[in-house]
């Protein structure tokens, strides 16, 4: 999520110095790769399974919908499961200039609208925590559940002038040395001791292939999205499936009386859905069950 990247970008500095249309395009395995268009930008997604309830997965920074493959296979047997590439990443288009939370949320909104989804559980990894939160606000009737994946670690924590300056300096370094800064950042901050070499390589390869201009721009409004205010506006319980490396600071959630539940994936880095998919799926199963009970 954006505020998480705002705070973690400070670490980078020290580490390194809605119009919609719908059509089928082609097949990937058993899933159908499809696209819609939001204001002229192509949005690629996969859609599998059948159920009145849809799990809509949104990936994190500089990666793609393929990171949800284990979840699509597991949950697609019981639910409708949609995974999308945010514009600028994966197989989606890049032909626009806006890469902020509100615009990304409109992309999620366009998928919900184009597919006429009615009972949606939004699952957003990393920076997409803020994106799916905004989409939940945009779609109060369709969205029945809100799930963050390794994000919302300290919502509401004030940002100091010093940290703002450090963030700006980190972004400046990233513009100059994108791959070097990103690699140092991931190795020192987002991977755990147990993150395997193949997973590290997969993530770093995807990050290094990302369009650096878009990747950096997508971080730029990190301090402008007021998470506590948005959570109040959403009026939904916040579910979190997080690594336990950095435990949740719930100070402002509690002070603001925002309902939440957190499930920790022990030993995982920033990517629990691919590092420990079985544990992750079990936790998400519990979340879905809790959401279902609340709707009875």
ZAVEX-210450 format. One line per 10 residues: number of its first residue (from 0); their letters; for each residue x negated, y negated, z of C-alpha. Coordinates in nm, 3 decimals, always signed. Last residue first. Layout:
N
NUM> a> X,Y,Z  ...;
//
This chain:
296
295> xxxxxxxxxx> +2.620,+1.397,+0.761  +2.376,+1.141,+0.612  +2.143,+1.146,+0.914  +2.119,+1.524,+0.889  +2.008,+1.501,+0.525  +1.740,+1.245,+0.613  +1.608,+1.474,+0.886  +1.599,+1.770,+0.650  +1.415,+1.562,+0.390  +1.157,+1.461,+0.649;
285> xxxxxxxxxx> +1.108,+1.819,+0.766  +1.056,+1.935,+0.407  +0.808,+1.650,+0.362  +0.607,+1.788,+0.652  +0.608,+2.139,+0.506  +0.508,+2.000,+0.168  +0.212,+1.816,+0.322  +0.097,+2.122,+0.509  +0.107,+2.327,+0.189  -0.051,+2.049,-0.020;
275> xxxxxxxxxx> -0.355,+1.996,+0.206  -0.605,+1.797,-0.001  -0.367,+1.735,-0.293  -0.068,+1.584,-0.108  -0.296,+1.472,+0.178  -0.479,+1.215,-0.039  -0.631,+0.955,+0.197  -0.843,+1.211,+0.380  -0.703,+1.512,+0.555  -0.833,+1.656,+0.879;
265> xxxxxxxxxx> -0.493,+1.687,+1.043  -0.192,+1.598,+0.832  +0.008,+1.373,+1.064  +0.386,+1.332,+1.058  +0.521,+0.990,+1.153  +0.875,+0.889,+1.237  +1.017,+0.537,+1.221  +1.300,+0.316,+1.339  +1.224,-0.058,+1.327  +1.288,-0.221,+1.665;
255> xxxxxxxxxx> +1.074,-0.526,+1.574  +0.848,-0.477,+1.877  +0.831,-0.104,+1.803  +0.729,-0.155,+1.440  +0.495,-0.434,+1.551  +0.292,-0.215,+1.786  +0.312,+0.104,+1.579  -0.060,+0.131,+1.508  -0.059,+0.455,+1.309  -0.360,+0.680,+1.344;
245> xxxxxxxxxx> -0.666,+0.637,+1.118  -0.819,+0.979,+1.060  -0.482,+1.139,+1.129  -0.390,+1.145,+0.760  -0.035,+1.031,+0.706  +0.313,+1.149,+0.621  +0.530,+0.853,+0.721  +0.906,+0.817,+0.744  +1.058,+0.472,+0.781  +1.421,+0.463,+0.888;
235> xxxxxxxxxx> +1.624,+0.239,+0.663  +1.760,-0.113,+0.701  +1.570,-0.235,+0.393  +1.575,-0.596,+0.516  +1.412,-0.505,+0.846  +1.147,-0.309,+0.658  +1.091,-0.610,+0.433  +1.039,-0.845,+0.727  +0.796,-0.598,+0.884  +0.614,-0.550,+0.555;
225> xxxxxxxxxx> +0.557,-0.912,+0.464  +0.417,-0.881,+0.111  +0.186,-1.175,+0.046  -0.129,-1.032,+0.205  -0.212,-0.776,-0.063  -0.120,-0.996,-0.359  -0.446,-0.927,-0.541  -0.463,-0.550,-0.513  -0.283,-0.480,-0.842  -0.506,-0.739,-1.009;
215> xxxxxxxxxx> -0.814,-0.533,-0.925  -0.674,-0.218,-1.083  -0.542,-0.410,-1.384  -0.880,-0.569,-1.460  -1.065,-0.246,-1.384  -0.864,-0.039,-1.631  -0.895,+0.300,-1.464  -1.149,+0.556,-1.584  -1.366,+0.505,-1.274  -1.065,+0.561,-1.050;
205> xxxxxxxxxx> -0.971,+0.881,-1.230  -1.327,+1.018,-1.214  -1.351,+0.918,-0.848  -1.032,+1.107,-0.766  -1.125,+1.425,-0.952  -1.481,+1.420,-0.819  -1.369,+1.388,-0.459  -1.119,+1.668,-0.512  -1.387,+1.894,-0.663  -1.631,+1.813,-0.378;
195> xxxxxxxxxx> -1.383,+1.901,-0.104  -1.242,+1.651,+0.144  -1.337,+1.809,+0.477  -1.549,+1.522,+0.609  -1.268,+1.286,+0.515  -1.248,+1.070,+0.202  -1.089,+0.726,+0.200  -1.338,+0.501,+0.377  -1.705,+0.572,+0.311  -1.683,+0.772,-0.012;
185> xxxxxxxxxx> -1.386,+0.577,-0.144  -1.537,+0.236,-0.081  -1.879,+0.333,-0.215  -1.720,+0.462,-0.537  -1.496,+0.155,-0.573  -1.790,-0.083,-0.523  -2.013,+0.096,-0.774  -1.738,+0.142,-1.032  -1.611,-0.217,-1.019  -1.942,-0.403,-1.003;
175> xxxxxxxxxx> -1.875,-0.767,-1.093  -1.500,-0.774,-1.044  -1.542,-0.560,-0.734  -1.788,-0.804,-0.585  -1.540,-1.089,-0.629  -1.266,-0.875,-0.475  -1.486,-0.811,-0.172  -1.556,-1.182,-0.135  -1.183,-1.258,-0.147  -1.119,-0.990,+0.116;
165> xxxxxxxxxx> -1.394,-1.127,+0.339  -1.244,-1.475,+0.314  -0.900,-1.343,+0.404  -1.053,-1.145,+0.692  -1.200,-1.467,+0.830  -0.872,-1.654,+0.798  -0.708,-1.383,+1.004  -0.443,-1.138,+0.890  -0.179,-1.063,+1.150  -0.075,-0.699,+1.201;
155> xxxxxxxxxx> +0.283,-0.659,+1.086  +0.245,-0.308,+0.953  -0.055,-0.122,+1.097  -0.099,+0.210,+0.916  +0.187,+0.154,+0.670  +0.011,+0.396,+0.437  -0.101,+0.757,+0.415  +0.212,+0.868,+0.230  +0.518,+0.651,+0.290  +0.870,+0.794,+0.276;
145> xxxxxxxxxx> +1.197,+0.602,+0.237  +1.532,+0.780,+0.222  +1.887,+0.730,+0.095  +1.815,+0.511,-0.208  +2.109,+0.476,-0.448  +2.317,+0.236,-0.238  +2.045,-0.005,-0.124  +1.872,-0.020,-0.464  +1.663,-0.341,-0.464  +1.577,-0.300,-0.095;
135> xxxxxxxxxx> +1.469,+0.059,-0.156  +1.267,-0.069,-0.455  +1.086,-0.313,-0.227  +0.996,-0.028,+0.009  +0.896,+0.186,-0.289  +0.642,-0.076,-0.395  +0.515,-0.145,-0.044  +0.433,+0.222,+0.006  +0.303,+0.229,-0.350  -0.032,+0.092,-0.230;
125> xxxxxxxxxx> -0.108,+0.430,-0.065  +0.142,+0.695,-0.175  +0.512,+0.626,-0.227  +0.798,+0.873,-0.178  +1.147,+0.743,-0.255  +1.436,+0.970,-0.161  +1.713,+0.906,-0.410  +2.081,+0.996,-0.395  +2.247,+0.833,-0.697  +2.006,+0.849,-0.991;
115> xxxxxxxxxx> +2.141,+0.713,-1.319  +1.828,+0.824,-1.505  +1.781,+0.481,-1.663  +1.873,+0.299,-1.342  +1.645,+0.490,-1.107  +1.362,+0.470,-1.361  +1.419,+0.097,-1.405  +1.414,+0.040,-1.029  +1.072,+0.208,-1.009  +0.949,-0.032,-1.276;
105> xxxxxxxxxx> +1.113,-0.324,-1.091  +0.911,-0.218,-0.786  +0.593,-0.259,-0.991  +0.700,-0.616,-1.069  +0.774,-0.696,-0.704  +0.449,-0.542,-0.582  +0.226,-0.736,-0.823  +0.067,-0.636,-1.154  +0.201,-0.904,-1.390  +0.019,-0.955,-1.721;
95> xxxxxxxxxx> +0.198,-0.713,-1.954  +0.116,-0.457,-2.220  -0.047,-0.186,-2.011  +0.176,+0.110,-2.092  +0.223,+0.433,-1.899  +0.020,+0.749,-1.950  -0.181,+0.724,-1.629  -0.210,+0.370,-1.497  -0.132,+0.015,-1.612  +0.240,+0.071,-1.576;
85> xxxxxxxxxx> +0.312,+0.304,-1.281  +0.312,+0.666,-1.385  +0.625,+0.844,-1.268  +0.716,+1.163,-1.083  +1.077,+1.284,-1.077  +1.201,+1.584,-0.880  +1.558,+1.711,-0.881  +1.578,+1.933,-0.580  +1.558,+2.300,-0.483  +1.308,+2.472,-0.713;
75> xxxxxxxxxx> +1.155,+2.136,-0.804  +1.040,+2.099,-0.443  +0.743,+2.336,-0.470  +0.640,+2.287,-0.832  +0.691,+1.910,-0.824  +0.513,+1.886,-0.490  +0.208,+2.072,-0.616  +0.199,+1.849,-0.925  +0.224,+1.524,-0.728  -0.130,+1.405,-0.809;
65> xxxxxxxxxx> -0.040,+1.434,-1.177  +0.168,+1.117,-1.144  -0.140,+0.897,-1.170  -0.447,+0.743,-1.001  -0.581,+0.387,-0.981  -0.394,+0.292,-0.661  -0.123,+0.523,-0.536  +0.136,+0.745,-0.701  +0.515,+0.712,-0.699  +0.728,+1.023,-0.636;
55> xxxxxxxxxx> +1.107,+1.017,-0.678  +1.275,+1.304,-0.492  +1.628,+1.329,-0.627  +1.931,+1.455,-0.435  +2.234,+1.567,-0.638  +2.022,+1.862,-0.742  +1.847,+2.001,-1.048  +1.479,+2.061,-1.116  +1.230,+1.870,-1.329  +1.163,+1.519,-1.454;
45> xxxxxxxxxx> +0.824,+1.389,-1.562  +0.746,+1.022,-1.611  +0.591,+0.774,-1.850  +0.682,+0.406,-1.832  +0.641,+0.208,-2.156  +0.651,-0.170,-2.112  +0.905,-0.368,-2.317  +1.088,-0.520,-2.023  +1.105,-0.181,-1.853  +1.091,+0.099,-2.105;
35> xxxxxxxxxx> +1.164,+0.465,-2.044  +0.946,+0.763,-2.115  +0.962,+1.138,-2.093  +0.730,+1.427,-2.025  +0.939,+1.742,-1.993  +0.823,+1.994,-1.739  +0.765,+2.363,-1.806  +0.417,+2.306,-1.943  +0.384,+1.950,-2.074  +0.643,+1.883,-2.343;
25> xxxxxxxxxx> +0.675,+1.581,-2.569  +0.842,+1.242,-2.616  +1.197,+1.254,-2.487  +1.393,+0.928,-2.494  +1.531,+0.665,-2.259  +1.590,+0.290,-2.286  +1.578,+0.025,-2.014  +1.600,-0.354,-1.988  +1.525,-0.480,-1.658  -2.295,-0.545,-0.034;
15> xxxxxxxxxx> -2.109,-0.234,-0.156  -2.009,-0.078,+0.169  -1.985,-0.410,+0.352  -1.761,-0.556,+0.086  -1.562,-0.237,+0.046  -1.484,-0.237,+0.416  -1.314,-0.574,+0.373  -1.119,-0.409,+0.094  -0.978,-0.174,+0.355  -0.775,-0.451,+0.516;
5> xxxxxx> -0.620,-0.578,+0.195  -0.592,-0.223,+0.064  -0.372,-0.136,+0.361  -0.176,-0.456,+0.304  -0.111,-0.353,-0.056  +0.000,+0.000,+0.000;
//
